[in-house]
Amino acid sequence: MNHTFRIFVASNRVVIVSLITGIASASLAICLHLFKASSPWAYTFLVVYAIFQGLLVYAASVQTFYSKVALLDSLLRAIHSDLGLLATDRIAIHILLDGKAQTYVQLTNYYPTKTGMGRVFHFTYGLTGRSFKTRLPTAYKTPIALTFNEAMTRDWAYTTEERMRLTQDRRSFFAMPVGQEGEMARGVIYMDSSNSETFAPERMEQISKRIAATFLSIVEGLLVAT
C-alpha cells in the first residue's frame, strides 16, 4: 500500500469522502433513470457507481489508518512530556516506504508544530536514514565550530538542495528505530532541538532506555498494523 497516498487521503478524508459519496449517489440515480429508459449508457453509469463504491470502501480503510496515526500523535505528546522536552523541541515518527529504493515517509506531523506529515526522504537524509539501516539509536549534535549547513555537509553529506528542506536552527538530533521489516527498521522515532545538549550523544542511552521502557512496544504495535 502506498503510504504517501494513504496519508494524503487521511489528511483530506472529510472532503474526499463527501466528494466520492456525492458522485456515487449521482451515478446511481442516473443509472436507474437510464435503465428505465432502456438506454445502453445505463451499464456505463453502473460501472462508475461500482468504482466509487469501491473507493468508499478504500476510504473506510484509510479512516482506520488515520485513527492509528491519531493514536501515534497522542503517543508523541506523551513521549514529549515524559522526556521533559521544550515547546521548541520536535518529535515525529517516520515509516519505511520502499526498502529497495531506500526511502521512508514522515508518518506523523511533528509534535508540537503540526507540520511535515507525508514528506518522503531517501536514506541519505541524516541520522534517520542511518537508523533505518543499522536498526540502532543514533544521536548527534552540531559542533560549536561549524554552522548548521557546514555540519550537515561534512558529517551527513547533505547536498545543497537537501539542506534547503531542513529546519536551519536545529542543533541536536536523535533517532530510535522501531520494529523490523526485512533487514531494516519498520519505523523510526525522530527528535530534534535548537539546543545542542538536548539530544547530545552522551544522553542517547538514557533517552533510549526511557522510551523503550514505556512507549516502544506500543509504537511498534501500531506501526505493524499500519
C-alpha positions as a Markdown table, in Angstrom:
| # | Residue | x | y | z |
|---|---|---|---|---|
| 1 | Met | 0.0 | 0.0 | 0.0 |
| 2 | Asn | 1.3 | 3.5 | -0.9 |
| 3 | His | 1.7 | 5.2 | 2.4 |
| 4 | Thr | 2.1 | 8.7 | 0.9 |
| 5 | Phe | -1.3 | 8.3 | -0.9 |
| 6 | Arg | -2.9 | 6.9 | 2.2 |
| 7 | Ile | -1.5 | 9.9 | 4.2 |
| 8 | Phe | -2.9 | 12.3 | 1.6 |
| 9 | Val | -6.4 | 10.7 | 1.7 |
| 10 | Ala | -6.3 | 10.5 | 5.5 |
| 11 | Ser | -5.3 | 14.2 | 5.8 |
| 12 | Asn | -8.2 | 15.2 | 3.5 |
| 13 | Arg | -10.6 | 12.4 | 4.3 |
| 14 | Val | -13.7 | 14.6 | 5.0 |
| 15 | Val | -13.6 | 16.4 | 1.7 |
| 16 | Ile | -12.7 | 13.2 | -0.3 |
| 17 | Val | -15.4 | 11.0 | 1.3 |
| 18 | Ser | -18.0 | 13.7 | 0.7 |
| 19 | Leu | -17.0 | 14.1 | -2.9 |
| 20 | Ile | -17.0 | 10.3 | -3.5 |
| 21 | Thr | -20.4 | 9.9 | -1.8 |
| 22 | Gly | -21.9 | 12.7 | -3.9 |
| 23 | Ile | -20.6 | 11.2 | -7.2 |
| 24 | Ala | -21.6 | 7.7 | -6.2 |
| 25 | Ser | -25.2 | 8.8 | -5.4 |
| 26 | Ala | -25.5 | 10.8 | -8.6 |
| 27 | Ser | -24.2 | 7.9 | -10.7 |
| 28 | Leu | -26.7 | 5.5 | -9.1 |
| 29 | Ala | -29.6 | 8.0 | -9.8 |
| 30 | Ile | -28.5 | 8.4 | -13.4 |
| 31 | Cys | -28.0 | 4.7 | -13.8 |
| 32 | Leu | -31.6 | 3.9 | -12.6 |
| 33 | His | -33.0 | 6.5 | -14.8 |
| 34 | Leu | -31.2 | 5.2 | -17.9 |
| 35 | Phe | -32.3 | 1.6 | -17.1 |
| 36 | Lys | -35.9 | 2.7 | -17.1 |
| 37 | Ala | -35.3 | 4.4 | -20.4 |
| 38 | Ser | -33.6 | 1.2 | -21.7 |
| 39 | Ser | -30.5 | 3.2 | -22.6 |
| 40 | Pro | -27.2 | 1.4 | -23.2 |
| 41 | Trp | -25.5 | 4.1 | -21.2 |
| 42 | Ala | -27.0 | 2.6 | -18.1 |
| 43 | Tyr | -24.3 | 0.0 | -17.8 |
| 44 | Thr | -21.6 | 2.7 | -18.1 |
| 45 | Phe | -23.0 | 4.5 | -15.1 |
| 46 | Leu | -23.4 | 1.2 | -13.3 |
| 47 | Val | -19.7 | 0.7 | -13.6 |
| 48 | Val | -19.0 | 4.3 | -12.5 |
| 49 | Tyr | -21.2 | 3.7 | -9.4 |
| 50 | Ala | -19.4 | 0.4 | -8.6 |
| 51 | Ile | -16.0 | 2.1 | -8.9 |
| 52 | Phe | -16.9 | 4.9 | -6.5 |
| 53 | Gln | -18.5 | 2.4 | -4.1 |
| 54 | Gly | -15.1 | 0.6 | -4.1 |
| 55 | Leu | -13.4 | 4.0 | -3.4 |
| 56 | Leu | -15.7 | 4.4 | -0.4 |
| 57 | Val | -14.6 | 1.0 | 0.9 |
| 58 | Tyr | -11.0 | 2.1 | 0.5 |
| 59 | Ala | -11.7 | 5.4 | 2.2 |
| 60 | Ala | -13.1 | 3.5 | 5.2 |
| 61 | Ser | -9.8 | 1.5 | 5.4 |
| 62 | Val | -7.9 | 4.8 | 5.3 |
| 63 | Gln | -10.1 | 6.1 | 8.2 |
| 64 | Thr | -8.8 | 3.1 | 10.2 |
| 65 | Phe | -5.3 | 4.1 | 9.1 |
| 66 | Tyr | -6.0 | 7.7 | 10.2 |
| 67 | Ser | -7.2 | 6.5 | 13.6 |
| 68 | Lys | -3.8 | 4.8 | 14.1 |
| 69 | Val | -1.9 | 7.9 | 13.1 |
| 70 | Ala | -4.0 | 9.9 | 15.6 |
| 71 | Leu | -3.0 | 7.4 | 18.3 |
| 72 | Leu | 0.6 | 7.8 | 17.3 |
| 73 | Asp | 0.2 | 11.6 | 17.6 |
| 74 | Ser | -1.1 | 11.1 | 21.2 |
| 75 | Leu | 2.0 | 9.0 | 22.0 |
| 76 | Leu | 4.3 | 11.7 | 20.6 |
| 77 | Arg | 2.7 | 14.1 | 23.0 |
| 78 | Ala | 3.2 | 11.6 | 25.9 |
| 79 | Ile | 6.9 | 11.0 | 24.9 |
| 80 | His | 7.5 | 14.7 | 24.6 |
| 81 | Ser | 6.1 | 15.3 | 28.0 |
| 82 | Asp | 7.8 | 12.3 | 29.6 |
| 83 | Leu | 11.2 | 13.4 | 28.4 |
| 84 | Gly | 10.6 | 17.0 | 29.7 |
| 85 | Leu | 11.1 | 18.5 | 26.2 |
| 86 | Leu | 10.6 | 22.2 | 25.5 |
| 87 | Ala | 8.0 | 23.6 | 23.1 |
| 88 | Thr | 10.7 | 24.2 | 20.6 |
| 89 | Asp | 11.8 | 20.6 | 20.6 |
| 90 | Arg | 10.2 | 18.4 | 17.9 |
| 91 | Ile | 9.3 | 14.7 | 17.7 |
| 92 | Ala | 7.8 | 12.7 | 14.8 |
| 93 | Ile | 7.5 | 9.2 | 13.5 |
| 94 | His | 8.8 | 8.0 | 10.1 |
| 95 | Ile | 7.9 | 4.7 | 8.5 |
| 96 | Leu | 9.7 | 2.6 | 5.8 |
| 97 | Leu | 8.3 | 3.3 | 2.4 |
| 98 | Asp | 10.4 | 1.2 | 0.0 |
| 99 | Gly | 13.2 | -0.9 | 1.2 |
| 100 | Lys | 14.7 | -1.5 | -2.2 |
| 101 | Ala | 14.6 | 2.2 | -3.1 |
| 102 | Gln | 15.7 | 3.0 | 0.4 |
| 103 | Thr | 13.0 | 5.6 | 1.1 |
| 104 | Tyr | 10.9 | 6.5 | 4.1 |
| 105 | Val | 7.9 | 8.8 | 4.7 |
| 106 | Gln | 7.1 | 11.0 | 7.6 |
| 107 | Leu | 4.0 | 9.3 | 9.0 |
| 108 | Thr | 3.0 | 11.9 | 11.6 |
| 109 | Asn | 3.3 | 15.6 | 11.8 |
| 110 | Tyr | 6.0 | 17.0 | 14.1 |
| 111 | Tyr | 4.8 | 17.5 | 17.6 |
| 112 | Pro | 4.2 | 20.2 | 18.7 |
| 113 | Thr | 4.5 | 22.2 | 15.4 |
| 114 | Lys | 1.9 | 20.0 | 13.5 |
| 115 | Thr | 3.9 | 20.1 | 10.2 |
| 116 | Gly | 5.7 | 17.7 | 7.9 |
| 117 | Met | 3.3 | 14.8 | 7.5 |
| 118 | Gly | 3.7 | 12.9 | 4.2 |
| 119 | Arg | 7.2 | 14.1 | 3.3 |
| 120 | Val | 9.3 | 11.5 | 1.5 |
| 121 | Phe | 13.1 | 11.1 | 2.1 |
| 122 | His | 15.9 | 8.9 | 1.0 |
| 123 | Phe | 18.1 | 7.0 | 3.5 |
| 124 | Thr | 20.9 | 9.5 | 2.7 |
| 125 | Tyr | 18.9 | 12.0 | 4.8 |
| 126 | Gly | 20.9 | 12.2 | 8.1 |
| 127 | Leu | 20.6 | 10.0 | 11.1 |
| 128 | Thr | 17.1 | 8.9 | 10.5 |
| 129 | Gly | 18.1 | 7.0 | 7.4 |
| 130 | Arg | 21.1 | 5.6 | 9.2 |
| 131 | Ser | 18.8 | 4.2 | 11.9 |
| 132 | Phe | 16.6 | 2.6 | 9.3 |
| 133 | Lys | 19.7 | 0.7 | 8.0 |
| 134 | Thr | 21.5 | -0.1 | 11.3 |
| 135 | Arg | 18.4 | -0.5 | 13.5 |
| 136 | Leu | 20.4 | 1.3 | 16.2 |
| 137 | Pro | 19.6 | 4.5 | 18.1 |
| 138 | Thr | 21.6 | 7.5 | 16.8 |
| 139 | Ala | 22.3 | 10.9 | 18.4 |
| 140 | Tyr | 24.2 | 13.9 | 17.0 |
| 141 | Lys | 24.9 | 17.5 | 18.0 |
| 142 | Thr | 26.2 | 20.1 | 15.7 |
| 143 | Pro | 29.9 | 21.0 | 16.6 |
| 144 | Ile | 30.2 | 24.5 | 18.0 |
| 145 | Ala | 32.8 | 25.4 | 15.4 |
| 146 | Leu | 30.5 | 24.7 | 12.5 |
| 147 | Thr | 27.4 | 26.3 | 11.1 |
| 148 | Phe | 24.3 | 24.2 | 10.6 |
| 149 | Asn | 25.0 | 23.9 | 6.8 |
| 150 | Glu | 28.7 | 23.1 | 7.3 |
| 151 | Ala | 27.8 | 20.3 | 9.8 |
| 152 | Met | 25.1 | 18.8 | 7.6 |
| 153 | Thr | 27.5 | 18.8 | 4.6 |
| 154 | Arg | 30.6 | 17.5 | 6.5 |
| 155 | Asp | 29.0 | 14.9 | 8.7 |
| 156 | Trp | 25.9 | 13.8 | 6.8 |
| 157 | Ala | 26.8 | 14.5 | 3.2 |
| 158 | Tyr | 23.6 | 16.6 | 2.5 |
| 159 | Thr | 23.5 | 18.3 | -0.9 |
| 160 | Thr | 22.6 | 22.0 | -1.2 |
| 161 | Glu | 19.1 | 21.0 | -2.4 |
| 162 | Glu | 18.6 | 18.6 | 0.5 |
| 163 | Arg | 19.7 | 21.2 | 3.1 |
| 164 | Met | 17.0 | 23.6 | 1.8 |
| 165 | Arg | 14.4 | 21.2 | 3.2 |
| 166 | Leu | 15.9 | 21.3 | 6.7 |
| 167 | Thr | 15.0 | 23.5 | 9.6 |
| 168 | Gln | 18.1 | 25.6 | 10.0 |
| 169 | Asp | 18.0 | 26.3 | 13.7 |
| 170 | Arg | 18.3 | 22.6 | 14.8 |
| 171 | Arg | 21.5 | 21.8 | 16.8 |
| 172 | Ser | 20.9 | 18.3 | 18.2 |
| 173 | Phe | 19.2 | 15.2 | 16.9 |
| 174 | Phe | 18.0 | 11.7 | 18.0 |
| 175 | Ala | 16.6 | 8.8 | 16.1 |
| 176 | Met | 15.4 | 5.5 | 17.5 |
| 177 | Pro | 14.4 | 2.5 | 15.3 |
| 178 | Val | 11.1 | 0.8 | 15.9 |
| 179 | Gly | 10.4 | -2.8 | 14.8 |
| 180 | Gln | 11.9 | -4.6 | 11.8 |
| 181 | Glu | 11.0 | -5.2 | 8.2 |
| 182 | Gly | 13.5 | -7.4 | 6.5 |
| 183 | Glu | 16.9 | -6.1 | 7.3 |
| 184 | Met | 15.6 | -2.6 | 8.1 |
| 185 | Ala | 13.7 | -0.9 | 10.8 |
| 186 | Arg | 9.9 | -0.7 | 10.3 |
| 187 | Gly | 9.9 | 2.9 | 11.6 |
| 188 | Val | 12.0 | 5.5 | 13.4 |
| 189 | Ile | 11.1 | 7.9 | 16.2 |
| 190 | Tyr | 12.9 | 11.1 | 15.4 |
| 191 | Met | 13.6 | 14.2 | 17.6 |
| 192 | Asp | 15.5 | 17.4 | 17.2 |
| 193 | Ser | 16.1 | 20.5 | 19.2 |
| 194 | Ser | 17.6 | 24.0 | 18.8 |
| 195 | Asn | 19.7 | 23.2 | 22.0 |
| 196 | Ser | 22.9 | 21.4 | 21.3 |
| 197 | Glu | 22.7 | 19.4 | 24.6 |
| 198 | Thr | 19.1 | 18.2 | 24.4 |
| 199 | Phe | 19.9 | 15.2 | 22.2 |
| 200 | Ala | 23.7 | 15.1 | 22.7 |
| 201 | Pro | 25.3 | 11.7 | 22.1 |
| 202 | Glu | 26.1 | 11.3 | 25.8 |
| 203 | Arg | 22.3 | 11.3 | 26.5 |
| 204 | Met | 21.4 | 8.8 | 23.8 |
| 205 | Glu | 21.4 | 5.7 | 26.1 |
| 206 | Gln | 19.3 | 7.5 | 28.8 |
| 207 | Ile | 16.7 | 8.6 | 26.3 |
| 208 | Ser | 16.6 | 5.3 | 24.5 |
| 209 | Lys | 16.0 | 3.4 | 27.8 |
| 210 | Arg | 13.3 | 5.8 | 28.8 |
| 211 | Ile | 11.4 | 5.4 | 25.5 |
| 212 | Ala | 11.9 | 1.6 | 25.4 |
| 213 | Ala | 10.6 | 1.2 | 29.0 |
| 214 | Thr | 7.2 | 2.8 | 28.4 |
| 215 | Phe | 6.5 | 3.6 | 24.7 |
| 216 | Leu | 8.4 | 1.5 | 22.3 |
| 217 | Ser | 6.2 | -1.7 | 22.3 |
| 218 | Ile | 3.1 | 0.4 | 21.8 |
| 219 | Val | 4.5 | 2.4 | 18.9 |
| 220 | Glu | 5.8 | -0.9 | 17.3 |
| 221 | Gly | 2.3 | -2.5 | 17.6 |
| 222 | Leu | 0.7 | 0.4 | 15.9 |
| 223 | Leu | 3.3 | 0.5 | 13.1 |
| 224 | Val | 3.0 | -3.2 | 12.4 |
| 225 | Ala | -0.8 | -2.8 | 12.0 |
| 226 | Thr | -0.4 | 0.3 | 9.8 |
